[in-house]
Amino acid sequence: MKLFDTKTGVLQDFKPLVPGRVSIYVCGPTVQSAPHIGHLRSALVYDLLSRWLTATGLQVKLVRNVTDIDDKVLEKAAESGVAWWQLAHENEQLFANDYRSLLIGSPAAEPRATGHITQMISLIESLVERGYAYKGLDGSGSVYFDTANWASYGALTHQKLEDLESESTDPAKKNPQDFALWKSRKESEPDTASWPSTFGFGRPGWHVECSAMSAYYLGEQFDIHGGGLDLRFPHHENELAQSLAAGHKFANYWVHNGLVTTQGQKMSKSLGNSVSSADLFGKVSDKAVRYYLASAHYRSVLDYQPESTLEAAAALSRLHGFVLRSRRELSETQFSSVDEAALPQEFTDHMNDDLNIPAALAVIHEAARAGNTDLDEQRLSQASKRRSEVVAMLKVLGLSADSSEDQNLEHQALDGVIQTLISERNMAREDKNYQRADQIRDQLLEIGIELADSPAGTHWSLN
């Protein structure tokens, strides 16, 4: 498999540190607010990567953190008038619900920042001892990373220190680009948002959280570090610098997923164009949302249009429709069972080519089209082979057609037929052809379909 490593800027052969095993750390959400489409796309990308690596026979250990203590969490909690830990917990549950809806697998570990303060303090102490961190010049208990003392700072984003924007103009820092490892307690912040340390009471900076948690769960060197493209700087750049300065080898590969736009515009609060979970779920099936979020290459921009999920639902319905049709038409033949087929080589090649899921989806659609033609022309052996391939490919992507979805497809087909008869009945009534109208109603009733007329229209139900 080849992966695009954003640190080197080229496609590289992926070779795990330990043969047969893959370790992945993904920056999860800062839970200051409910999830939006960008959060969900990012989580899905690494779920799909894990699924594919697993399908190739590798044992995957994925760790995705939760940042539950941060400036933004405290600010939002103060605005909302609730405890910061309550706000963080409630939003974390919203993320968990959406992950389940998208069938995103549970990571091997999902550590919260507040559960690993000890590891963060140890990492900061190590950086101070090595001369790469210092206590604030204002005499507070804050601790900063000394960027000027780390020669390779900027290695991830290939920027020179003097060209980088600073996090703040804090007079406690030696250099504007230095970033906080430990933030001393402020009087305006609740006591519950600070912990004791050798530097005094305070809380960790955002960047040090991930360096400490990744080392704790995956070791000082691991295979892949992932996250959204917006995290490359300053978050991932700072992670890399402080981890290497602490003597860790850190990540072998850096993978970043692209951002999401709304109708061609960058999502922003000022424009009010963020796409929430409510915008995605409910109108179509959860798997249709998953299909949509996977439909663009993970490194490209995914643009949201109001009709996007409906188009995805239609595309997925065609694939599930073939699976359902072949299951039905092959049920009484020697080809009734689904073989544990090997994945088509073309599908495998695309997935190995930097997780090219759009191209892989095209392979599934072509197999379904060919399979439907085989069924039309009674080439049952070939249709069975196509079905096995489609089922196997959908399973890898977490898009399998289960029994409930089959029933939904059947319901849609039945609804289409009945709606046609209802329209014919309405026309007959308008033409005062009551005999034909009654005939349609009675014929439907004979097969267990009951019609109910109301001012809002005619509806059907199973009798």
N, C-alpha and C positions, 0 to 999 in steps of 0.2 A: 504494500500500500504506500502511496505517496501522499504527504500532507504539506500544505503550504505553511512554512514556518515564518511568522511575521517578523522575527528577529533578524533572520538572514535575508528575508524577502524572496525566497525561492522555494520551489517544490523540492521536497527531500524524501528519500526513502525512509519510511518509518521502521525503526528497529528498536524494540523494547529493551530497556536496560537489563531486565531479567527475561530470558527466553520463556515464552508462553504466558507472560503476565504483563499487564499494562496498568500503570498508575496515573490517574487524572485528577487534577485539582481545578475546580471551576468556581469562579467568584459568583456567589449567589446574591440574593437581593439585600439591599439595605431597607429594612421593613418600616420605613417612615410613612408609607402610604400603600394603598391597594395596588395590585399588579396591573400593568398595562401590557399591550401587545409586544413591546420590546423585551420585557422580562420573559414572557412566555416563549418567544422565539428563541432567545438565547438558551433557556433551559432545554428546549426541544432539540436544538442542534447537538448538544452534548449527550442527550439521550440517544439520538440516532447514531452518533459516533460510537457510543458504547455498545449499542445493539449490533452494529456492523462488526466491530472488533470481536465481539462475542461470537458472532456467526462464523467468523473465520477461524474459530477455535482457541481464541485467547481468553484468559481469565482477567476480567477487568475490575479494578477497584477505583470507583469514582467517589470523590469527596466534594460536596457542594456546601459552602458555608452559609450562615445567616448572620448578617451584620445587625445586631439588635441594640448596639450602643454606638452612637455617632452624633455629630453635631446636628445633622438633619433630624434624627429621631427626637432629640431633646427639643429642638425648635418646634417641630410639629406637635409634640405633646403639650408644650407650653401654649401654643395657639389653640389647641383643642380643649385644654383644661383637664386633661387626664394624666395619670401617671405614665411616665415614659415606657416602663416595662409592660404596662397594660396595652398601650398603643402598639408596641412592638409585637406582643403576643397575638393581638387581634389581626394584625396585618399578616403575620406569619401564617396564621390559619387560612387566610384568604389565598395566599400563595399555594399552600398545601392542597386546598380544594381545587384550584385550577390545574395544578400538576396532575392530580388524580383524574380530572376530566380529560386531560390530554393524554392519558395513559403513559405519563412519564414515569419510568421506573424509579423506585426508591434508591438513593445513593447508598454506598456502603457506610457512609457516615454523613451527618448533616449538622456539624458543630455550630453552636452559637458562640459569638465572640465573648459574651459574658461568662461563658463556662471555661475560658482558657486564659484568664488574666495572668495566672501564674507563669504560663509558658511565655507570654508576651513580655512580662517583666524580666524574665531570665534572658530573653533575646536582647532586650534593650541594655541590660547590664553588660552583656557580652560586647555589644557595640561600643559602649563607653570604655570598657577595659582595653579594647583594641584601638581606641583613638579615633573612631569614626562617628562618635556621638558626643554631645556635650550638654551640660545643664544650661538653662536659659541665662542670658546675660543680665536679665532683670532681677536675678536672685530668686526667682520662683522655682517651683519644683518641676517645671516643664523640661523636657529633654528633646533635643533636635538632632537630626542626622546631618553630618557635616559633608555636604555635597562637594565642596571644593577639595576635600581631602580624599575623595574617592575618584581616582583618575578615569575610570570607565563609566562614570555617570552619564546617562544619555544613550547607552549602548542599545537599548531596545528600540527606541524611536529615532536613533541616529541623529541626535541633536547635540549641539555644543552647549555647554553649561551657560555661557554668557548670552545665548540666544533664547534660553528658556524663560517662560513666564514664571513668576514666583507665585507661591500659594498665598502669601500675604506680605505685608510690609511690617511685620511684627519687629519692634526694636529689640526684642529678646534674642533675635537670631543674628548669627555672624554674617550670613549671606541671604539675600532675598529668596534664593531657590531652596534653602534648607527647609526641611519639613518636620513636623512634630511626630515624635515617637511616643511621648507621654505628655499629657496635658494636665497641668495642675488644676486642682479644684477651684471653681469660681463660686463666688457667693450667690450669684444669680441662679446657679444650678442646684438641683436637689442633692441632698447628702447621699441618697441611694445610687447616684450616678458616679460615685468615686470609690476607689479601692486603695488600701494602704500599700505602699511600696518603699523601697530604699530612697526614692526621690521625694517622698511625701505623698499625701493623698491626691488622687487624680484618676485619670482614665486613659486607655491607650489611644493612640492616633489610628486612623482608619487603615493606613497601609501596613502597619506592623501586625495587625490582626491576622491578615491572610498569610504572611510569612511564617508566623508562629504556628498557626493551625495546620498549614500544609506540611510543615516539618514534623509536627506531632503525629499526624495520621499517615503520612506517606514517606517520611524520612527526609534527610537533608538533600537528597536528589531524587527526582521522580521524572516520569516520562513527559507528560503533557500538562501545560497550564492553559486553561481556556477562559474565555469571557467575551463580553461585548467589545466592539471596536472602540467605543467611547472610554474604555478603561485603560487603553494603552498608556495614555499619559493623563494625569501623573501617577495613577494608582499602580499600574504594573511596572512602570519604570522605577518607581520607588521601592516596590517589592523586590525587584531584581537587585537593585543596588544594596539594600540593607541585608538581604539574604547572602549575597556574595561577600559582602564586607564581614559578615558573621562567620565566614568560612564554609558556608553551604554551597554545593554545586547547583542546587535549585533545579529548574525545569530544563529538560533537553529540547523540547519543542514548545513553541508558543502558537496557539491557535486562537484567532479572533473572528467572531461572527459579525456580519454586517448589521447596519442599523435599519430601522423601519421608518418610512415616511408615510404621510397621509395625503393622498391625492397629489403627489409630487412635492409636498411641502414637508420640511422637517417638523416633527412633533414638538410642540412647546406649549407651556401653560399660557403664555400671552396670546397665542392664536386660538387656544381652546380646542385644539384638534387631536388631543390624545385619544387613543383607542383603548377603551377599557374592556374588561372581561364581558360585561353586559353587551357590548357591541359585537363580540365574537360568538358567544355561546347563546343558545336558545333558539336562534333562527334556523340553524342547521344542526346536524349531529355533531357530537364531540370529535368523532373521527374525521369529519369533513373539515373541522377547524384544524386538526392536526395535519391533514393533507395540505391545506392552504399554507400553513406556516412552513411546511417543508418544500413547497413548490418552487421557491427560488433558491439558487445556489447559496450555501450558508455564508459565503464571503461577500455576496452582492447585497445591494439594498433591496428590501422587500417593501413594495408600495401597496398601501391599503386603499382600496376603493370600496364603496358601500356594497357593490355586487360581488366582491372578491370571494366571500365565503359561499355564496350561492353557486358561483361557477365551480368552485372546488367540490361542492356537494354533488353537482351534476357529473363532474368527472369521476369522482369516487363511485357514484351510483352506477356508472357504466361498467366499472371493474367488478363491483359486487354483483351487478346484474348478470354478467357472464358466469361468475362462480355459481350463482343461484340457478341459472338456466342449465348449465352443464350438470349440476348436481341432480336436477330434476330429470333431464332427458337421458342421463346415463344410469339412473338409479336401477333400472330393470335390465341392465346389460352386464356383460362380464367386466366392464370398465367402471363399475359403480364406486369403487374405493379410490381414494386419492393416494398416489404413490409418494413416498418420501423422496421427491425428485431433487436432483442436484440443481442448484441455481444456474440459470443460463449464463454462459461465459460473458456475453455482452453486458448483462446486468452487473456481474462481478467486476468486470473491467471498469465500468463507470463508478461503482462504489469505491473501488480502489484508487480511482483518479481523484484524489482530494475530496472524497465524499460527494460526488456529482449526482445528487439525488434527482434533479430535474431530468437528466438524461436517463437515469434508472427508471423513473416513472414512465418515460416515453417507451421504454422497453416493455413495461407491464401493459401499457395500453395497446401496443402493437400485438403482443401475445393474446390479449383478450379479443381484439378485432379478428385476428387469424383464427382463434378458437371458435368464435361465433360463426365464421364462414365454414369451418370444418363441421359444425353442427348442422348448418343449413344444408350442406352437401353430404351429410351422413358419413363423414370420415371420423368415425367414433374413436378409433385408436389415437388418431392425431389430436382430436378434441380433448381426450382424456389427458394426454401429455401436456397440452397447453394449460389445462386446468391446474394440473399439479404444479406447473411452473408459476402460474399466477398466484396460487395459494401460497407457495413458498416465498415468493418475492414480497407479497403483501405482509406476510408474517414478519419478515425482517424489518420492515418499516413501521410495524405496529399498526397496520391498517387492515387486518384480517376481517373478513366478512363473517361475523358470528351469527348464531341462530336468531338473535333478536333483530339484527339488521336485515337478515333474510326476511323475517316476518314483516319488517317495515317496508322492504321493497315490494313484497307481495301486497301489502296494504295499499301502497301507492299505485300499483298496477290495477288493483280492484277498484280503487277510488276513481281512477281514470275512466274505467268502463262504466261505472255507475253514474258518474257525472255526465257522461255522454247520453245515457238513457234519461237522466233527469232533464237535460236540455231538450231532448226530443219530446218528453212528456209536457214540458212547459210550452213548447211550441204547439203541441196538439191542443192543449187547453186554451191557448190564445186563439187558435182556429176553431174553437168550440167542438173539436173532435174528441169528445169526452170518452167515447168508446176506446179509442187508442190510448188515451191517458190512463184510463182504468186498467187496460190490458198490461201496460208497462208496470204499473204499480203492483198488480196481482202476480205478474211473472217474477218480479223481484221478491215478493213476499214468499212465493213458493220455495225459493232457494235460501230463505232466512234473512233477507234484507228488507227492513222496514223503513218507509219514507215518512217524514214528518214535515208538514207544511207550516210555515210561520211567515209573519211580515218580513222577516230577514232573509227568507228564501227557503229552499227545501234541503233538508239534511237527512242523511241515512245512518242507520245503525243496525247492528246484528240483532235479530230477534231471538 
